[in-house]
Amino acid sequence: MSAPIPPLFTRCLLAIRPKTLPLTLAPVSAGIALACADTGQFAAVIALCTVLAALAIQIGTNLYNDAADFERGTDTPQRTGPQRVTAQGWFRASQVKIAAHVLFLLAFLLGIALLLRGGWPIFSLGSAALLAGYAYTAGPRPIAYGPLGELFVLVFFGIAAVAGSHYLQTLTLSWSAISVGIALGLPAAAVLTVNNYRDLDTDRAAGRRTLCHYLDRPRSRFLYAFLLLTPVPMLWATELPGTTWPLVAALPLALVLIVQLGKRSGAALNTQLAQTAFFQLVLTALLILGFLL
């Protein structure tokens, strides 16, 4: 007897993957907060458009990934990750792709307002983000199916999100914003590492050759440790005002997560993934707390 189909709202919520959205909200918020700390000013409408456009791109990418993974045979019954709406048969792949296109269109329309504010640098960044959203799981050589996934996350969920948000507030390119972007992009990349670490066996069976495939699990754990432990000393080196002592509180959480990864397997890694995303959120909150202090 087949399991009952969840209500429409629940299916839509699962499709957008709400637990992943802090990976966008955290770096964008950090970029805006850094700009406020630098200038003492806050462009509220631009900040709102920035957040909404970034979320639209991420949700669109999540949806397209859901459909594309199903079509490529990556999402199978043996997969231990969270349920995917296309693989469960709750929506057709064509429906999920249409929803992804709608979200990308929304991001494009919001981008027009941001283009009026930020000019060609923002046009270039926004265009690259939209193209990357498609290229992550689309085309003959999807980013998600090769070893560059962590680099993709570092660039777009770290550097681009923080520096782009900061630029839209200040209209200046800041090396401090780029440094913060790298620091916050590293734990975002760690989330992908956990995802690929969990799915390593099924990914290999489907021909997916992620960085975890080449490192295998023991060395992937060293990569994970590097991605979690590097941000704090990197932010200290940036010498942002007031941030030194609050960031110390992030280190015990990083150490706990590193130890837990070596002990967990199977579905327990879903909890590890959520906690790693939470670590990035905590790191961002401590950073902003330092600005306020």
N, C-alpha and C positions, 0 to 999 in steps of 0.2 A: 504494500500500500504506500503510495507516494505521500511525501510530507505536504501539509497544506501550504498554499502560496500566501506569503505575508501580505498585509494591506499595501495599497499603492504607495502611501506615504513612507512606510518602512522600507519598501523596495527602492524608492528614490533616494532615501537617506543612505542606505547601504551603497548605492551606486556612486554617490559623490565622495564616499570615504571620509566622513567628518573628522575622524581621528588624525588624518593627515593634514588637515587645514592649518593647524598651528605652525607647520613647516613654512607656510607662506606668511601667516600673520606675525610671527615672531621677528623675522628679519626686516619686514616692512616697517613694523612698529619701532624697531631699533634704529632704522635709518631716519625716521621722522623724529624720534626722541633726540638723536644725536644732532640733527639740524636745529631743533629747538634749543638745545644746550649751547650750540655754536653761535646762534643769532639772537636768541630770545624772542623769536617770532614763530607764528604757527599759521599756515595757510590751510584752514579747516576743509574747505571744499576740495582742494587739490589732494589733501590727505585721504579724504573719503573716496575720491575717484581712484587714487592709487591702490588702496586696499581692495576695492571692488574689482578693479581690472586684474590685479594679481590673483585674487581668488577665482575669478572667472577662468583665467588661463589654467590654474591648477585643477579645478574641477573638470574643465574640458579635457585636460590631459588624462585625468583619472578615468573619465568615461571612455575615451578613445582606447586607452590601455585595456580596459575591461573587455571591450568588443574585440580588439585586435588579438589579445592573448587567447581568447576563445577560438578565434578563427585559425590561429596558428597551432592550436592543440596544446598550448602550454598549461592552461587551466583544466586539469583532469580531476576525476574523483579522488585520486591519490594525494592531491594537494592538501597541505595542512593549514594553509593560510585562511584568512576571513573569506566568507562566501562572496562570490562574484555573481552579479545579477544575470549576466549573459550565460555563464556556464550553468547556472541553476535553471535556466529556461524561463526566468521571470520576465525577461524582455528579449526581443530579437536583437541580433547584432546591429542590424540596420537602424533600429529605433535608438539604440544607445549612441551610435555614431551621429545620428541627426541631433540628439541632445548635445553631444560634444561640439558640433558645428555651431549650434545656437549659442553656446557659452563662448566659443572663440569669437563669434560675431559681436557678442556683448562686450568682450574685452577690446575688440577693435573700435567699437563706438565710444567706449570710455577713453580709449587711447587718443581719440581725436581731441578731446578736451585737454588731455595731458600734453598732446603735441603743441597745442596753442600756448601752453605754459613753458614747456621745456625745449621746443624746437626740434631740429634734426637729430640731436643726440638721443632724445627720447623716442623719436620715430625709429631710429636704428635699433635701439634696445628693445622696443616693443615688437618690432617685426621679427627680430631674432628669437624672442621668447615665444611668439606664436608659431614660428616655423619649428622651433625645438619641441613645442608641444605635440606637433604632428610627428616629427622625426623620432620621437622617443620610442614609439611602437609601430610606426608606419614606414613604408618604403622597403626597398630590397635589403637594406642593412640597418635595422632599427637600433637606436642607441641602447635600448634596454636589453638587447640580445647580445651585446658585446661587452668588453671590459671597461668601457668608458662611462658607465652609468654614474659612478661616484663623482667623476669629474664634472659631468653634466649637472648633478645636484649642487656641487660646490659653486659652480659658476652662476646658475640661475636661482637657486634657493639660498644663496649666500651673497656673493659679490654683487650680482645684478640687482637683487632685491634691496639690499641695504644702500648701495651707492646710488641706485636709481631713485629710490625714495628720498634720499638725502638731497640729491641734485634737484628734484622737483620742488623741494622746499626752499633751497638756497640759490639754485642756478649756478652753483660752482662745483667743480670736481674735487672731492676731498680724499686725500690718501688715508686719513683716519677712517673714513667710511668704507674704503676698500679693505682696510685691515680688519675692521669689525665684520665686514661681509665674509671674509675668509674664515674668521674665527667662528662665526655662527653657521657657516656653510659646512664646516667639518662635522659637527654632530648631525646635521641633516643628511650628510653622506653616510654617516654611521647607521641611520635608519634604513637606508637602502642596503647597506651591508648585511644587516640583520635579516632583512627580507630575502635577500639572495642566499644567505647562509641557511635559512630555514628551507628554502625551495631548491637547494642545490641538486638533490637527486632527481626530482621531476624536471628541473630545468635542463639537466644533462640529457635526460631521456628525450626531451623535445628539441634538442640541438641548440639550446640557449647557452652561450659561453660567456658568462659574467666574470667579473674580476674574482669572485669567490671560486669559480671553476678553476682558474689558473693558480690561485693561491692554495686551494683546498681549505678545509675547516681550521686546522691548527694555526696556519699563518693568517687566515682571515680574522682570527681572534686577536692577533697582534695588531693587525690593521685597525680593528675596532678600538683597541686600547689607545692607539695613536690618535684616532679621530676624536676621542672623548677627552684625552688628557692635554692635548695641544692648545685648545682654545684659551684656557685661563692664562697660562704664561704669555701667550701671544697678545692677549688684551692688556696684560700688565706692561708688556714691552711698548705698546702703543701709547702708554702714559695718558690715558683719558682721565680727566679730572674726577676724583671721588670714587673711582671704580675698584681700587685695589682690594680693600677689605671685604666688601660684599661678595666678590667673586670667589673668595676662599670657600664659601659655603657650598659651591658647586662641586668641589673636588671629592668629598666623601661620597656623593651620589654617583659620580663617575666611577669611582673605585668599586662600589657595590655592583654597578651594572657590568663592569668588566668581569668580576668574579662570577656573576650569575650567568653570563653567556657561556662560560665553560661548563656549567652544570645543567643547562637547559637543552631540551631537544623537542622536536615535534611541535605540537600545538602550544606548548609552553612558551615558544619563541614569539607567539603573537603578543603575549604580555611583555616580553622583552622589547619588542618593536614599539609598543605604545609607551613604555617607560623611557625609551631612548628619545622619542619625540618629546616627551615631557621634560627630559633633561635640557633639550635645546630651549624650551619655553622657560624653564627655571633660569638658565644662563642669561637669557634675554631680560627677564624680570630683574635679576640682580644687577645687570648692566644699567638698566634704566633707573633702578633704585640708587645706584652710584651717582648718576647724573643729578637726581633730585637732591641727594645729600650734599 
